[in-house]
Amino acid sequence: METLLDIAIIITSIALVATILLQSKQAGLGGIGGAEVATTFSTRRGLEKTLFRATIVLSLVFFSLAIYTVYVSG
């Protein structure tokens, strides 16, 4: 059972990282060095909205699995 939970956490974490990396819009290395980037705020549409919602769902699944794994192993 614990092995299955570990595999589920690994798969969920990889998917979560992928969705976060795919979301980064207009985020380059210039933002790290303090360079100003003109940002425009707009509503999310299409793929961006889907990735945003998928990130929320995957984060909830990840934290639920992590808490359940601690509960089962303890």
C-alpha positions in Angstrom: 0.0 0.0 0.0 2.8 2.4 0.9 4.6 1.7 -2.4 1.4 2.6 -4.3 1.1 5.8 -2.4 4.7 6.7 -3.0 4.3 6.1 -6.8 1.1 8.2 -6.7 3.0 11.1 -5.0 5.9 10.9 -7.5 3.5 11.0 -10.5 1.5 13.8 -9.0 4.6 15.9 -8.1 6.0 15.5 -11.7 2.6 16.5 -13.2 2.4 19.5 -10.7 5.9 20.7 -11.7 5.1 20.4 -15.4 1.9 22.4 -15.1 3.7 25.1 -13.1 6.5 25.3 -15.6 4.0 25.5 -18.5 2.2 28.4 -16.8 5.2 30.7 -16.6 4.2 33.5 -18.9 6.6 36.4 -19.6 8.8 35.1 -16.8 12.4 35.1 -17.8 15.7 35.4 -16.1 15.4 39.2 -16.3 13.0 39.1 -13.4 15.5 37.4 -11.2 18.1 40.2 -11.6 15.6 42.9 -10.8 14.9 44.1 -14.4 11.5 45.6 -14.7 9.0 43.7 -16.8 5.9 45.4 -18.0 3.0 43.2 -16.9 -0.5 43.3 -18.1 -3.2 41.7 -16.1 -5.9 39.9 -18.1 -8.4 37.2 -17.7 -7.2 33.6 -18.2 -8.6 32.0 -21.3 -8.2 28.7 -23.1 -5.1 26.6 -22.3 -4.0 29.1 -19.6 -7.2 28.7 -17.7 -7.0 24.9 -18.0 -3.4 24.8 -16.7 -4.4 27.1 -13.8 -7.2 24.8 -12.8 -5.1 21.7 -13.3 -2.4 23.2 -11.0 -4.9 23.8 -8.3 -6.4 20.3 -8.6 -2.9 18.7 -8.7 -1.8 20.6 -5.6 -4.8 19.5 -3.7 -4.3 15.9 -4.7 -0.6 16.2 -3.8 -1.2 17.6 -0.3 -4.0 15.1 0.3 -1.7 12.2 -0.7 1.1 13.5 1.5 -1.1 13.8 4.5 -2.7 10.4 3.9 0.8 8.8 3.5 1.8 10.2 6.9 -1.4 9.0 8.4 -1.0 5.4 7.0 2.7 5.1 7.8 2.3 6.4 11.4 
